[in-house]
Amino acid sequence: MRSTISSKGQVTVPVEVRERLGLLPGTPVEFELKEEGVLLRKGFSGSHPVHRVWETLRLDRPVDEVLDEMRGPRPTKK
């Protein structure tokens, strides 16, 4: 995939990348300089390190279902 930097230093992120990373208008992104080039990754607005991991999860079922399986069912409210 290719894009071009504008005179203002802006670049259009290809739709395939935006969809895969869930990049919406206003989503923070991070650039990391590497020896072989630059890495673009979805940023996070929270300060907790778990936020980085959570954004990369690809769950095939609802989060509540996964948590119930890990912790057991939630108590019912009376």
N, CA, C and O atoms as a printed pandas DataFrame, in Angstrom:
     atom_number atom_name residue_name chain_id  residue_number  x_coord  y_coord  z_coord
0              1         N          MET        A               1    0.848   -1.172    0.000
1              2        CA          MET        A               1    0.000    0.000    0.000
2              3         C          MET        A               1    0.893    1.234    0.000
3              4         O          MET        A               1    1.955    1.262    0.621
4              5         N          ARG        A               2    0.433    2.237   -0.707
5              6        CA          ARG        A               2    1.195    3.471   -0.792
6              7         C          ARG        A               2    0.308    4.663   -0.512
7              8         O          ARG        A               2   -0.911    4.612   -0.677
8              9         N          SER        A               3    0.949    5.737   -0.086
9             10        CA          SER        A               3    0.278    7.008    0.117
10            11         C          SER        A               3    1.324    8.089   -0.128
11            12         O          SER        A               3    2.511    7.786   -0.250
12            13         N          THR        A               4    0.898    9.337   -0.200
13            14        CA          THR        A               4    1.811   10.444   -0.454
14            15         C          THR        A               4    1.658   11.493    0.638
15            16         O          THR        A               4    0.545   11.798    1.067
16            17         N          ILE        A               5    2.768   12.035    1.078
17            18        CA          ILE        A               5    2.738   13.083    2.097
18            19         C          ILE        A               5    2.400   14.408    1.427
19            20         O          ILE        A               5    2.983   14.764    0.402
20            21         N          SER        A               6    1.452   15.137    2.016
21            22        CA          SER        A               6    1.048   16.437    1.475
22            23         C          SER        A               6    2.058   17.515    1.868
23            24         O          SER        A               6    2.978   17.261    2.645
24            25         N          SER        A               7    1.879   18.711    1.328
25            26        CA          SER        A               7    2.774   19.822    1.658
26            27         C          SER        A               7    2.671   20.206    3.134
27            28         O          SER        A               7    3.574   20.854    3.664
28            29         N          LYS        A               8    1.592   19.817    3.801
29            30        CA          LYS        A               8    1.413   20.088    5.229
30            31         C          LYS        A               8    1.953   18.943    6.101
31            32         O          LYS        A               8    1.834   18.989    7.326
32            33         N          GLY        A               9    2.535   17.934    5.481
33            34        CA          GLY        A               9    3.064   16.802    6.234
34            35         C          GLY        A               9    2.019   15.764    6.569
35            36         O          GLY        A               9    2.268   14.881    7.390
36            37         N          GLN        A              10    0.846   15.850    5.950
37            38        CA          GLN        A              10   -0.230   14.900    6.217
38            39         C          GLN        A              10   -0.163   13.738    5.237
39            40         O          GLN        A              10    0.307   13.879    4.108
40            41         N          VAL        A              11   -0.637   12.602    5.687
41            42        CA          VAL        A              11   -0.671   11.411    4.845
42            43         C          VAL        A              11   -2.029   10.743    5.016
43            44         O          VAL        A              11   -2.582   10.724    6.115
44            45         N          THR        A              12   -2.560   10.200    3.940
45            46        CA          THR        A              12   -3.819    9.469    4.005
46            47         C          THR        A              12   -3.503    8.017    4.329
47            48         O          THR        A              12   -2.741    7.363    3.617
48            49         N          VAL        A              13   -4.095    7.520    5.407
49            50        CA          VAL        A              13   -3.913    6.122    5.798
50            51         C          VAL        A              13   -4.885    5.293    4.960
51            52         O          VAL        A              13   -6.084    5.571    4.962
52            53         N          PRO        A              14   -4.393    4.284    4.248
53            54        CA          PRO        A              14   -5.272    3.470    3.404
54            55         C          PRO        A              14   -6.434    2.856    4.197
55            56         O          PRO        A              14   -6.288    2.513    5.370
56            57         N          VAL        A              15   -7.567    2.729    3.545
57            58        CA          VAL        A              15   -8.784    2.233    4.188
58            59         C          VAL        A              15   -8.571    0.863    4.826
59            60         O          VAL        A              15   -9.113    0.589    5.896
60            61         N          GLU        A              16   -7.785   -0.003    4.176
61            62        CA          GLU        A              16   -7.542   -1.339    4.735
62            63         C          GLU        A              16   -6.858   -1.243    6.095
63            64         O          GLU        A              16   -7.178   -2.008    7.004
64            65         N          VAL        A              17   -5.923   -0.314    6.240
65            66        CA          VAL        A              17   -5.210   -0.133    7.505
66            67         C          VAL        A              17   -6.143    0.465    8.549
67            68         O          VAL        A              17   -6.160    0.018    9.696
68            69         N          ARG        A              18   -6.922    1.478    8.159
69            70        CA          ARG        A              18   -7.862    2.103    9.095
70            71         C          ARG        A              18   -8.861    1.085    9.625
71            72         O          ARG        A              18   -9.145    1.057   10.823
72            73         N          GLU        A              19   -9.390    0.258    8.748
73            74        CA          GLU        A              19  -10.376   -0.741    9.175
74            75         C          GLU        A              19   -9.747   -1.793   10.083
75            76         O          GLU        A              19  -10.333   -2.173   11.096
76            77         N          ARG        A              20   -8.567   -2.257    9.724
77            78        CA          ARG        A              20   -7.901   -3.319   10.497
78            79         C          ARG        A              20   -7.560   -2.845   11.909
79            80         O          ARG        A              20   -7.689   -3.604   12.870
80            81         N          LEU        A              21   -7.118   -1.571   12.035
81            82        CA          LEU        A              21   -6.731   -1.048   13.337
82            83         C          LEU        A              21   -7.858   -0.326   14.056
83            84         O          LEU        A              21   -7.703    0.076   15.209
84            85         N          GLY        A              22   -8.996   -0.158   13.383
85            86        CA          GLY        A              22  -10.107    0.557   13.996
86            87         C          GLY        A              22   -9.811    2.036   14.159
87            88         O          GLY        A              22  -10.190    2.641   15.161
88            89         N          LEU        A              23   -9.132    2.624   13.176
89            90        CA          LEU        A              23   -8.770    4.037   13.235
90            91         C          LEU        A              23   -9.929    4.893   12.756
91            92         O          LEU        A              23  -10.319    4.835   11.591
92            93         N          LEU        A              24  -10.467    5.680   13.659
93            94        CA          LEU        A              24  -11.558    6.604   13.354
94            95         C          LEU        A              24  -11.016    8.024   13.465
95            96         O          LEU        A              24   -9.953    8.222   14.053
96            97         N          PRO        A              25  -11.711    9.013   12.919
97            98        CA          PRO        A              25  -11.244   10.390   13.079
98            99         C          PRO        A              25  -11.036   10.720   14.557
99           100         O          PRO        A              25  -11.903   10.461   15.393
100          101         N          GLY        A              26   -9.892   11.286   14.858
101          102        CA          GLY        A              26   -9.563   11.637   16.238
102          103         C          GLY        A              26   -8.811   10.559   17.001
103          104         O          GLY        A              26   -8.374   10.794   18.128
104          105         N          THR        A              27   -8.650    9.372   16.404
105          106        CA          THR        A              27   -7.917    8.297   17.066
106          107         C          THR        A              27   -6.433    8.654   17.116
107          108         O          THR        A              27   -5.848    8.992   16.087
108          109         N          PRO        A              28   -5.815    8.584   18.298
109          110        CA          PRO        A              28   -4.370    8.859   18.351
110          111         C          PRO        A              28   -3.589    7.728   17.689
111          112         O          PRO        A              28   -3.982    6.564   17.765
112          113         N          VAL        A              29   -2.492    8.076   17.045
113          114        CA          VAL        A              29   -1.590    7.084   16.457
114          115         C          VAL        A              29   -0.180    7.387   16.936
115          116         O          VAL        A              29    0.131    8.514   17.321
116          117         N          GLU        A              30    0.661    6.376   16.908
117          118        CA          GLU        A              30    2.051    6.513   17.319
118          119         C          GLU        A              30    2.954    6.123   16.163
119          120         O          GLU        A              30    2.658    5.187   15.420
120          121         N          PHE        A              31    4.050    6.840   16.016
121          122        CA          PHE        A              31    5.072    6.511   15.032
122          123         C          PHE        A              31    6.313    6.086   15.792
123          124         O          PHE        A              31    6.760    6.777   16.708
124          125         N          GLU        A              32    6.866    4.948   15.411
125          126        CA          GLU        A              32    8.087    4.461   16.037
126          127         C          GLU        A              32    9.146    4.297   14.952
127          128         O          GLU        A              32    8.954    3.547   13.995
128          129         N          LEU        A              33   10.267    5.006   15.108
129          130        CA          LEU        A              33   11.354    4.893   14.142
130          131         C          LEU        A              33   12.085    3.586   14.365
131          132         O          LEU        A              33   12.505    3.276   15.480
132          133         N          LYS        A              34   12.233    2.821   13.293
133          134        CA          LYS        A              34   12.936    1.545   13.333
134          135         C          LYS        A              34   14.105    1.638   12.360
135          136         O          LYS        A              34   14.149    2.537   11.520
136          137         N          GLU        A              35   15.040    0.722   12.471
137          138        CA          GLU        A              35   16.173    0.715   11.560
138          139         C          GLU        A              35   15.727    0.546   10.109
139          140         O          GLU        A              35   16.296    1.150    9.200
140          141         N          GLU        A              36   14.709   -0.279    9.907
141          142        CA          GLU        A              36   14.246   -0.582    8.550
142          143         C          GLU        A              36   13.166    0.372    8.044
143          144         O          GLU        A              36   12.710    0.231    6.909
144          145         N          GLY        A              37   12.747    1.337    8.862
145          146        CA          GLY        A              37   11.706    2.278    8.439
146          147         C          GLY        A              37   10.975    2.844    9.646
147          148         O          GLY        A              37   11.575    3.123   10.684
148          149         N          VAL        A              38    9.671    3.006    9.488
149          150        CA          VAL        A              38    8.860    3.548   10.568
150          151         C          VAL        A              38    7.657    2.639   10.797
151          152         O          VAL        A              38    7.120    2.059    9.853
152          153         N          LEU        A              39    7.240    2.521   12.041
153          154        CA          LEU        A              39    6.097    1.697   12.400
154          155         C          LEU        A              39    4.975    2.619   12.851
155          156         O          LEU        A              39    5.173    3.470   13.718
156          157         N          LEU        A              40    3.808    2.449   12.265
157          158        CA          LEU        A              40    2.618    3.201   12.668
158          159         C          LEU        A              40    1.731    2.254   13.446
159          160         O          LEU        A              40    1.432    1.153   12.984
160          161         N          ARG        A              41    1.310    2.681   14.629
161          162        CA          ARG        A              41    0.403    1.845   15.407
162          163         C          ARG        A              41   -0.673    2.720   16.039
163          164         O          ARG        A              41   -0.482    3.916   16.259
164          165         N          LYS        A              42   -1.785    2.101   16.316
165          166        CA          LYS        A              42   -2.868    2.798   16.982
166          167         C          LYS        A              42   -2.399    3.190   18.367
167          168         O          LYS        A              42   -1.855    2.367   19.103
168          169         N          GLY        A              43   -2.608    4.439   18.720
169          170        CA          GLY        A              43   -2.232    4.918   20.038
170          171         C          GLY        A              43   -3.328    4.623   21.034
171          172         O          GLY        A              43   -4.294    3.928   20.717
172          173         N          PHE        A              44   -3.187    5.135   22.208
173          174        CA          PHE        A              44   -4.212    4.969   23.213
174          175         C          PHE        A              44   -4.267    6.232   24.042
175          176         O          PHE        A              44   -3.263    6.923   24.218
176          177         N          SER        A              45   -5.435    6.523   24.543
177          178        CA          SER        A              45   -5.606    7.740   25.316
178          179         C          SER        A              45   -5.498    7.489   26.815
179          180         O          SER        A              45   -5.302    8.423   27.593
180          181         N          GLY        A              46   -5.625    6.240   27.214
181          182        CA          GLY        A              46   -5.514    5.910   28.630
182          183         C          GLY        A              46   -4.060    5.778   29.042
183          184         O          GLY        A              46   -3.175    5.671   28.194
184          185         N          SER        A              47   -3.818    5.787   30.331
185          186        CA          SER        A              47   -2.443    5.686   30.793
186          187         C          SER        A              47   -2.103    4.284   31.304
187          188         O          SER        A              47   -0.950    4.023   31.645
188          189         N          HIS        A              48   -3.062    3.400   31.362
189          190        CA          HIS        A              48   -2.825    2.055   31.881
190          191         C          HIS        A              48   -2.231    1.170   30.791
191          192         O          HIS        A              48   -2.723    1.184   29.663
192          193         N          PRO        A              49   -1.179    0.395   31.098
193          194        CA          PRO        A              49   -0.539   -0.445   30.083
194          195         C          PRO        A              49   -1.455   -1.507   29.490
195          196         O          PRO        A              49   -1.203   -1.983   28.383
196          197         N          VAL        A              50   -2.507   -1.885   30.199
197          198        CA          VAL        A              50   -3.438   -2.888   29.679
198          199         C          VAL        A              50   -4.146   -2.373   28.427
199          200         O          VAL        A              50   -4.534   -3.163   27.566
200          201         N          HIS        A              51   -4.317   -1.054   28.321
201          202        CA          HIS        A              51   -4.985   -0.489   27.152
202          203         C          HIS        A              51   -4.280   -0.890   25.857
203          204         O          HIS        A              51   -4.942   -1.147   24.851
204          205         N          ARG        A              52   -2.965   -0.946   25.868
205          206        CA          ARG        A              52   -2.219   -1.342   24.658
206          207         C          ARG        A              52   -2.562   -2.774   24.245
207          208         O          ARG        A              52   -2.773   -3.055   23.065
208          209         N          VAL        A              53   -2.614   -3.663   25.216
209          210        CA          VAL        A              53   -2.915   -5.063   24.910
210          211         C          VAL        A              53   -4.365   -5.204   24.475
211          212         O          VAL        A              53   -4.659   -5.893   23.497
212          213         N          TRP        A              54   -5.269   -4.557   25.194
213          214        CA          TRP        A              54   -6.700   -4.676   24.915
214          215         C          TRP        A              54   -7.017   -4.295   23.472
215          216         O          TRP        A              54   -7.845   -4.945   22.834
216          217         N          GLU        A              55   -6.374   -3.255   22.948
217          218        CA          GLU        A              55   -6.654   -2.787   21.590
218          219         C          GLU        A              55   -6.226   -3.792   20.529
219          220         O          GLU        A              55   -6.699   -3.724   19.395
220          221         N          THR        A              56   -5.342   -4.722   20.875
221          222        CA          THR        A              56   -4.860   -5.679   19.891
222          223         C          THR        A              56   -5.658   -6.979   19.886
223          224         O          THR        A              56   -5.485   -7.802   18.987
224          225         N          LEU        A              57   -6.530   -7.177   20.874
225          226        CA          LEU        A              57   -7.304   -8.418   20.958
226          227         C          LEU        A              57   -8.304   -8.528   19.819
227          228         O          LEU        A              57   -8.954   -7.548   19.455
228          229         N          ARG        A              58   -8.421   -9.691   19.273
229          230        CA          ARG        A              58   -9.417   -9.979   18.246
230          231         C          ARG        A              58  -10.298  -11.100   18.790
231          232         O          ARG        A              58   -9.997  -12.280   18.610
232          233         N          LEU        A              59  -11.384  -10.722   19.454
233          234        CA          LEU        A              59  -12.251  -11.705   20.090
234          235         C          LEU        A              59  -13.328  -12.154   19.111
235          236         O          LEU        A              59  -13.849  -11.356   18.331
236          237         N          ASP        A              60  -13.653  -13.439   19.161
237          238        CA          ASP        A              60  -14.684  -13.977   18.276
238          239         C          ASP        A              60  -16.031  -14.096   18.980
239          240         O          ASP        A              60  -16.971  -14.695   18.459
240          241         N          ARG        A              61  -16.104  -13.509   20.180
241          242        CA          ARG        A              61  -17.356  -13.533   20.945
242          243         C          ARG        A              61  -17.370  -12.339   21.891
243          244         O          ARG        A              61  -16.347  -11.674   22.058
244          245         N          PRO        A              62  -18.511  -12.057   22.513
245          246        CA          PRO        A              62  -18.606  -10.886   23.388
246          247         C          PRO        A              62  -17.643  -10.949   24.577
247          248         O          PRO        A              62  -17.365  -12.027   25.102
248          249         N          VAL        A              63  -17.145   -9.803   24.989
249          250        CA          VAL        A              63  -16.211   -9.707   26.105
250          251         C          VAL        A              63  -16.807  -10.301   27.373
251          252         O          VAL        A              63  -16.116  -11.016   28.100
252          253         N          ASP        A              64  -18.080  -10.019   27.653
253          254        CA          ASP        A              64  -18.716  -10.559   28.859
254          255         C          ASP        A              64  -18.653  -12.079   28.889
255          256         O          ASP        A              64  -18.442  -12.674   29.945
256          257         N          GLU        A              65  -18.833  -12.701   27.744
257          258        CA          GLU        A              65  -18.785  -14.159   27.665
258          259         C          GLU        A              65  -17.385  -14.673   27.997
259          260         O          GLU        A              65  -17.243  -15.668   28.709
260          261         N          VAL        A              66  -16.364  -14.009   27.493
261          262        CA          VAL        A              66  -14.983  -14.401   27.774
262          263         C          VAL        A              66  -14.679  -14.232   29.261
263          264         O          VAL        A              66  -14.080  -15.113   29.878
264          265         N          LEU        A              67  -15.094  -13.096   29.841
265          266        CA          LEU        A              67  -14.843  -12.855   31.263
266          267         C          LEU        A              67  -15.592  -13.849   32.144
267          268         O          LEU        A              67  -15.050  -14.314   33.146
268          269         N          ASP        A              68  -16.828  -14.179   31.784
269          270        CA          ASP        A              68  -17.585  -15.178   32.552
270          271         C          ASP        A              68  -16.872  -16.526   32.535
271          272         O          ASP        A              68  -16.842  -17.231   33.544
272          273         N          GLU        A              69  -16.306  -16.878   31.402
273          274        CA          GLU        A              69  -15.592  -18.145   31.293
274          275         C          GLU        A              69  -14.336  -18.127   32.175
275          276         O          GLU        A              69  -13.988  -19.136   32.789
276          277         N          MET        A              70  -13.664  -16.980   32.232
277          278        CA          MET        A              70  -12.438  -16.874   33.011
278          279         C          MET        A              70  -12.714  -16.810   34.513
279          280         O          MET        A              70  -12.013  -17.442   35.302
280          281         N          ARG        A              71  -13.735  -16.048   34.905
281          282        CA          ARG        A              71  -13.992  -15.812   36.320
282          283         C          ARG        A              71  -15.175  -16.574   36.880
283          284         O          ARG        A              71  -15.364  -16.632   38.095
284          285         N          GLY        A              72  -15.963  -17.152   36.012
285          286        CA          GLY        A              72  -17.203  -17.752   36.444
286          287         C          GLY        A              72  -18.336  -16.763   36.240
287          288         O          GLY        A              72  -18.085  -15.569   36.073
288          289         N          PRO        A              73  -19.569  -17.227   36.249
289          290        CA          PRO        A              73  -20.690  -16.337   35.992
290          291         C          PRO        A              73  -20.796  -15.232   37.039
291          292         O          PRO        A              73  -20.450  -15.420   38.205
292          293         N          ARG        A              74  -21.280  -14.084   36.595
293          294        CA          ARG        A              74  -21.497  -12.952   37.503
294          295         C          ARG        A              74  -22.704  -13.229   38.384
295          296         O          ARG        A              74  -23.652  -13.887   37.954
296          297         N          PRO        A              75  -22.675  -12.735   39.609
297          298        CA          PRO        A              75  -23.835  -12.926   40.488
298          299         C          PRO        A              75  -25.047  -12.220   39.906
299          300         O          PRO        A              75  -24.928  -11.144   39.321
300          301         N          THR        A              76  -26.204  -12.825   40.067
301          302        CA          THR        A              76  -27.428  -12.195   39.569
302          303         C          THR        A              76  -27.913  -11.171   40.585
303          304         O          THR        A              76  -27.760  -11.348   41.793
304          305         N          LYS        A              77  -28.495  -10.106   40.075
305          306        CA          LYS        A              77  -29.032   -9.053   40.952
306          307         C          LYS        A              77  -30.434   -9.438   41.376
307          308         O          LYS        A              77  -31.207   -9.977   40.584
308          309         N          LYS        A              78  -30.760   -9.159   42.629
309          310        CA          LYS        A              78  -32.109   -9.470   43.133
310          311         C          LYS        A              78  -32.914   -8.236   43.307
311          312         O          LYS        A              78  -34.071   -8.308   43.722
